[in-house]
Amino acid sequence: MALALRVLLWPAVVAIFVPGSANAGAEDRAAEAWPGQSPPGQSWSGHNSANEDAYSALDGINKSNVKSLGLEWSLDLEGEQSLEATPLEVDGVLYFTGSHAAVYAVDAASGKLKWKFDPQTWKHNPGKLMFMFGINRGAAYADGRVFSGTLDGRLIALDAKTGGLLWSTQTVPETGGKTITGAPRTFNGKVIIGNAGADGGERGYVTAYDAATGRQVWRFYTTPGSPEENKGDPAMERAAATWSGEYWKTGTGGGVWDSITFDAQLNRIYLATGNAGPYDPDQRSPGNGDNLYTASIVALDADTGKYLWHYQVNPRDAWDFDSTQQMALADLVIGGERRKVLMQAPKNGFFYVLDRHTGKLISAEKLGKVTWAERIDSATGRPVEVKGARYESGDAIVWPSPTGAHSWQTMSFSPETGLVYLPYMQVGVHIQKGKPQPGLFYIGGLSISGVLADPQDGKGALIAWDPVAQKARWRVQQTMLWNGGVLSTAGDLVFQGTGDGLLAGYDAASGARLWQFNAGLGIIGAPISYAVAGRQYISILVGYGGATAIWNQLMPRGWKYGAQPRRLLTFGLGGKAQLPPTAPRSDSLNALDDPAVTITDADAAAGQAIFNLACSACHGLNLTSPGAPGPDLRESRIALSESGIWAAVHDGALLEKGMPQFAMLSPQQVHEIYAYIRAGARLALARGKDAATSIPAARVDGRANP
């Protein structure tokens, strides 16, 4: 199905208030949600604050005065691209990570850079750059130390005052596809980190280290290994019984690439595990089996790492519906009983409430458009799947897509309103089993393309969700699909940045927009709030990108590579600072070409297949880049010459800038990539528009076919 997405600039956002008060019963629930607990402090020392709820108890900025909120200061971050990190604030210092895991320390009141630590992955282990574009979701803090993970799998501890290296440990093998993109978490004198790689079938695990020394304390695997590796481990033997064939050779997945939650009350660690890999279950586990513990929430003893319970969100996952999304903890009154609950909105489109003691399902309902399953059976906790959703006949169209109804972007639970505020996405997917389809994203035995069928497809929304009633209380419709995370505060406010570059503040009860700021670039990270010397601030990283290149037809392409600076923005009441002028969004394609270059149709067609496999995650599927993580190569001067492409791709001339080296490609393969880029540029120039969804062809004499 052809994709079509109309991009509208600066639309008015309409808040729809669902009949029935958003505060119905919320005051009672909120009063009982935190018995015997004092409000959190004025800092933001955890990734998503206390209980991973992304809530600030500060109320100096509130809905009565938010109109006077203004920019206090901004800090340009040279060399950064996709900024997914949520900053931390401790003792007047902001700590955050950049695209390639550089750690920054910035004075939280003035915006002055105190120090920066660059882990130099490009120098330490450049081979890992091939497995993931540059993203990192943040740092952790404990006892004067700042912790971060690097793409090549190191866990690093830094002195919070100086940025000096205290220790570094390799958490994944130095070869292979395991990487780190998520933020560590700290607890009980330990620091814990997971890893990515499930898309390639890498066996997932988490490791807890002594925070002072870096010594490994315990490790838990999220999928089983070989029979010899599983022997004597009850959790792995139980999991292995849900797999078939020689799964440990074909791939398992289940990596914990993002969310980990520490439950201080129960002294537990909750893991949110990734998809199974390969995606097609018949490839990895022929016949049957739930494939534990992929796409699951797993509870471990925080001291020993021993298995306690699990809840599998998607048994025998077939759609890349990982469950790595944020797990927020709360005490809610449900049916007249106070329950300790864990709340999650994973990719699959349902909102789940689980009992933290047992892992049993309390409730689950659809957040929006979901067609792969009818419902979640309340007795078994398993989805009631729709016939044909598993592409048994060779293909299927389902909602949501592997992008998810909700992805890694932070949701926020407010004990004041009793509501969860989350960034929602709506788009379908066409999955085709078998051989790769030309021009489509191919992974794990499946060709995947987005589907737009309804007016809201290809768009996002901010939803206020009642986790007790399991229904929306209000909804703010957005025109962009890929937006930022959410913060709620005791000032009865909800803040979110969007892909069109607006940071907005909403009334937490009604969804009415009370304030907004044009950041000059799309936002994908989440804001935080903190106080210094009694004054409250809101801070957010601005850097559009992430997984935009693969889904380039569904995400805006107006943010040109390198045109808008990446920044840290901080706001306060009465702030008067102004952002320097930056380039506006532009949908134009300024393709470059050298008409003297001769290419062939065959080389261009072969180059498309190589490009979409090796280059599209950064530079865009079928040559169309949305501006990040990498540039549109049809506009690149480096790509004008074959020697330039050879130096960048094969020789690694741009390693220091995060461009991987593909030394395994032959001269002919690099030539074919070059031919494809040249053919795409010529096609765009000939048509005067972006026509990259078709295979470009060129005459031997160098002129593009009409």
Number of C-alpha atoms within 10 A of each C-alpha: 11 9 13 13 15 10 18 10 11 11 11 9 14 13 19 15 18 14 9 10 13 22 18 14 13 21 14 16 22 20 15 16 21 14 9 7 7 8 11 13 14 21 21 25 22 24 30 28 19 21 19 23 25 30 26 27 20 23 14 19 23 19 19 13 14 21 15 14 21 21 21 21 21 21 18 12 16 10 13 21 27 30 31 30 30 29 29 28 26 20 14 17 22 23 28 29 30 26 26 28 28 21 23 21 25 20 16 23 20 14 18 14 14 15 16 17 16 14 20 17 22 22 10 12 14 19 20 24 22 16 19 20 26 26 26 28 28 29 31 23 26 20 11 12 19 27 28 30 34 27 30 31 25 22 23 21 27 20 15 21 13 12 19 15 15 16 16 17 16 14 24 22 12 16 11 14 24 27 28 30 30 28 29 27 24 26 21 13 12 21 25 25 29 33 30 30 25 28 21 21 26 26 25 28 23 22 19 27 21 17 24 16 13 19 14 16 16 16 17 19 20 29 28 28 21 14 13 7 11 17 12 10 12 12 21 23 18 14 21 23 13 17 24 17 13 14 19 21 12 15 23 33 33 35 36 33 30 25 26 29 24 25 20 13 7 12 13 23 22 22 30 32 36 32 31 38 30 26 26 23 24 14 16 25 25 14 11 13 16 20 30 30 35 36 33 26 26 21 25 19 16 21 15 13 19 18 18 16 17 18 22 23 26 26 19 24 24 21 28 24 26 31 31 28 26 28 28 27 22 22 21 25 19 15 8 7 9 13 18 19 25 26 22 25 30 26 28 29 28 25 22 23 25 21 16 22 15 13 19 18 21 17 20 23 18 21 22 18 19 20 18 23 18 14 18 20 13 13 9 10 17 16 19 13 14 13 11 14 19 21 18 10 10 12 17 16 22 24 24 27 27 22 25 23 28 28 26 25 22 28 33 28 29 26 26 23 24 27 27 26 29 26 29 28 30 25 26 26 20 18 23 21 20 14 10 16 15 16 20 20 21 21 16 19 18 24 20 23 24 28 23 19 12 11 7 17 21 27 22 24 23 25 25 30 22 22 22 18 12 17 18 22 25 25 23 21 18 25 25 24 25 32 30 31 28 28 27 33 25 20 20 21 26 29 26 28 30 29 25 28 23 20 22 17 26 22 20 27 20 19 23 20 18 16 18 18 15 14 21 24 27 29 30 31 28 29 29 29 30 25 22 16 8 9 14 18 24 21 25 27 31 34 32 32 29 22 21 26 29 24 21 22 22 25 23 27 23 20 26 22 19 17 14 21 19 26 21 19 20 25 22 23 20 14 15 13 13 11 13 7 8 12 13 12 19 12 14 12 19 15 21 19 21 12 12 9 15 15 23 17 20 13 20 25 22 17 24 28 23 18 25 23 15 16 24 22 26 27 27 28 26 28 27 25 31 31 27 27 29 25 20 26 23 27 16 16 13 15 22 20 15 18 14 16 22 23 14 19 22 18 15 20 16 14 18 13 13 21 21 26 22 18 13 9 14 12 12 11 16 21 21 26 29 27 29 32 29 32 33 31 29 26 25 21 19 14 12 13 14 18 18 18 17 11 20 24 24 25 14 13 12 18 18 23 15 10
